[in-house]
Amino acid sequence: MTTSATDTHGDDRLLVLPFYIVVDVSLSMSVPQGGDKSAIQAANEILPTVIDGIEASPTLGDVVRLGAVDFSDDARVVLRLDDVRNVNPIPQFTVRGATSYAAAFRLLRQEIEKDYAQLRGDNYKAYRPAVFFITDGEPTDEQSDIVAAYNDLTDPSFKLRPNLIPFGVGTATKDQLDQWVYPKEGSKKPMRSYVMRDGADPAKAITKVAEILLSSVIASAQSVSEQGSAGGFVLDDEDLDSDWN
C-alpha cells in the first residue's frame, strides 16, 4: 500500500475515507444478556479496537478518518471525525434514555456536512462516508419521524449521503433494520443489515462488529491505494460467524 492516495485526474488533494460508528445507548444496552458483559461494555471496546488497528499501520492513519455518535432520546457527538492518531483519550459511550433512530439520522446529516466542510478546508478530498449503526432493539419514536430523517440523510441530491449498514443485537429484527439500509438492494453497490441470531450473546456479537469494521477499514484503504478516486468503501464481512443473519 502506498503512503497516500490522490485523485488520478490531476487533483493533488489527499483522498480520505470517513467512517462513523453510531451506537444505541438506551438503558437496555446496560443489561447483560447471556454473558457477563453488557452490550454497552462491548460497544466501548469498538473504538479502542479500531483505533489500535489503524495506528498499527501508518498508511491507514493517513487515509482513514473516524467519528462516533450515540443516540437514545436524543443523539450526541461522541467523537468528532478526525485522524485517530489525534484521539486521546478515547471517549466512552454512556447509557441513557430510550431509542430514537430519527435523532441519530438527523444528527448524522448535520455532522457529515460539518465534517466534510472541515475536510475541504484542510485540503482533503473525501469519499462518501460509511456508517456502522448498532442497535439492540426497535425504535421508540414515530415511524413517520424516522422515515423523514432517513430520507433526508439518504436523499439522492445529498452528495454526501452515507453507506448505511445497520447491526442489530438483542431484540432488533431483520425486517426492522432492512428499512434503514442504504444503498438498498438493486443499487449498483448495495449494502445490507446484519442481525444477531436468537440466543446469541449481544456483547459477543458487538465484538464481532468491531472486527468487521476494522477489516472493512483495511479493505477500503487498500481500494483507495490501488484505485485512487475510483476506489472507496468496501464492506468486508468474510469473517462473519454463525451468530449473525
Residue pairs with C-beta under 8 A, 6 or more apart in sequence:
1 57
1 59
1 221
1 222
1 225
2 59
2 225
3 58
3 59
3 62
4 14
4 15
4 59
4 62
4 63
5 14
5 15
5 63
5 224
5 225
5 228
5 231
6 12
6 13
6 14
6 15
6 228
7 13
7 15
7 125
7 228
7 229
8 228
8 229
8 230
9 229
11 125
11 229
13 123
13 124
13 125
14 62
14 63
14 123
14 124
14 125
15 63
15 124
15 125
15 126
15 127
15 224
15 228
15 229
16 63
16 64
16 65
16 119
16 124
16 125
16 126
16 127
17 63
17 64
17 65
17 126
17 127
17 130
17 217
17 220
17 221
17 224
17 232
17 233
18 65
18 66
18 67
18 81
18 112
18 115
18 116
18 119
18 126
18 127
18 129
18 130
19 64
19 65
19 66
19 67
19 129
19 130
19 131
19 132
19 213
19 216
19 217
20 66
20 67
20 68
20 69
20 81
20 108
20 111
20 112
20 129
20 130
20 131
20 132
20 162
21 46
21 47
21 50
21 66
21 67
21 68
21 69
21 132
21 134
21 213
22 68
22 69
22 70
22 71
22 104
22 108
22 131
22 132
22 133
22 134
23 43
23 46
23 68
23 69
23 70
23 71
23 78
23 93
23 134
24 70
24 71
24 72
24 99
24 134
24 135
24 136
24 137
25 40
25 43
25 70
25 71
25 72
25 93
25 94
25 95
25 96
25 97
26 72
26 95
26 96
26 97
26 98
26 99
26 136
26 137
26 140
27 72
27 95
27 96
27 97
27 98
28 39
28 136
28 137
28 170
29 38
29 39
29 40
29 43
29 95
29 136
29 170
30 38
30 39
30 40
30 95
31 38
31 39
32 38
32 203
33 39
33 170
33 201
33 202
33 203
34 199
34 200
34 201
34 202
34 203
35 201
35 203
35 204
37 203
38 203
39 136
39 169
39 170
39 202
39 203
39 206
40 93
40 94
40 95
41 203
42 202
42 203
42 204
42 205
42 206
42 207
43 93
43 134
43 206
44 92
44 93
45 207
45 210
46 206
46 209
46 210
46 213
47 66
47 68
47 79
47 87
47 90
47 91
48 90
49 210
49 211
49 214
50 66
50 84
50 210
50 213
50 214
50 217
51 66
51 84
51 87
51 90
53 60
53 214
53 217
53 218
54 60
54 61
54 64
54 66
54 84
54 85
54 214
54 217
55 61
55 84
55 85
57 218
59 221
59 225
60 217
60 218
60 221
61 83
61 84
61 85
63 221
63 224
63 225
64 84
64 217
64 220
64 221
65 81
65 82
65 83
65 84
65 115
65 119
65 126
66 79
66 81
66 82
66 84
66 87
67 77
67 79
67 80
67 81
67 82
67 111
67 115
68 77
68 78
68 79
68 91
68 93
69 75
69 76
69 77
69 78
69 104
69 107
69 108
69 111
70 76
70 78
70 93
70 94
71 99
71 100
71 101
71 103
71 104
71 107
72 95
72 96
72 97
72 98
72 99
72 100
73 96
73 97
73 98
73 100
73 103
74 97
74 100
74 103
75 100
75 103
75 104
75 106
75 107
75 108
76 107
77 107
77 111
78 91
78 92
78 93
79 87
79 91
80 111
80 115
81 111
81 115
81 118
81 119
98 140
99 135
99 137
99 138
99 139
99 140
99 141
100 139
100 140
100 141
101 135
101 139
101 141
101 146
101 149
101 150
101 180
102 139
102 141
102 142
102 145
102 146
102 148
102 149
102 150
103 141
103 149
104 133
104 149
105 146
105 149
105 150
105 152
105 153
106 149
106 152
106 153
108 131
108 153
108 162
109 149
109 152
109 153
109 158
112 129
112 160
112 162
113 160
116 126
116 160
119 125
119 126
125 229
127 224
127 231
127 232
127 233
128 159
128 160
128 161
128 162
128 163
128 232
128 233
129 160
129 162
129 163
130 162
130 163
130 165
130 216
130 220
130 233
130 235
131 162
131 163
131 164
131 165
132 165
132 167
132 209
132 212
132 213
133 164
133 165
133 166
133 167
133 180
134 166
134 167
134 169
134 206
134 209
135 166
135 167
135 168
135 169
135 172
135 177
136 168
136 169
136 170
136 171
136 172
136 202
137 170
137 171
137 172
138 171
138 172
138 173
138 176
139 146
146 180
150 179
150 180
150 182
152 158
153 161
153 162
153 164
153 182
154 161
154 162
154 164
154 182
155 161
161 182
162 182
163 182
163 183
163 191
163 233
163 235
164 180
164 181
164 182
164 191
165 181
165 191
165 192
165 193
165 194
165 235
166 177
166 180
166 181
166 193
166 194
167 177
167 193
167 194
167 195
167 205
167 206
167 209
168 174
168 176
168 177
168 193
168 194
168 195
168 196
169 196
169 200
169 202
169 205
169 206
170 196
170 202
172 195
172 196
173 195
174 193
174 195
174 245
177 193
177 195
178 193
180 193
181 190
181 191
181 192
181 193
182 191
183 189
183 190
183 191
184 190
184 191
185 192
191 235
192 235
194 209
194 212
194 237
194 240
194 244
194 245
195 244
195 245
196 202
196 205
196 243
196 244
196 245
197 242
197 243
197 244
197 245
200 243
201 243
204 243
205 243
205 244
208 240
208 241
208 243
208 244
211 239
212 236
212 237
212 239
212 240
215 236
215 237
215 238
215 239
216 233
216 234
216 235
216 236
216 237
218 236
219 234
219 236
220 231
220 232
220 233
220 234
222 234
223 231
223 232
223 233
223 234
224 231
224 232
225 231
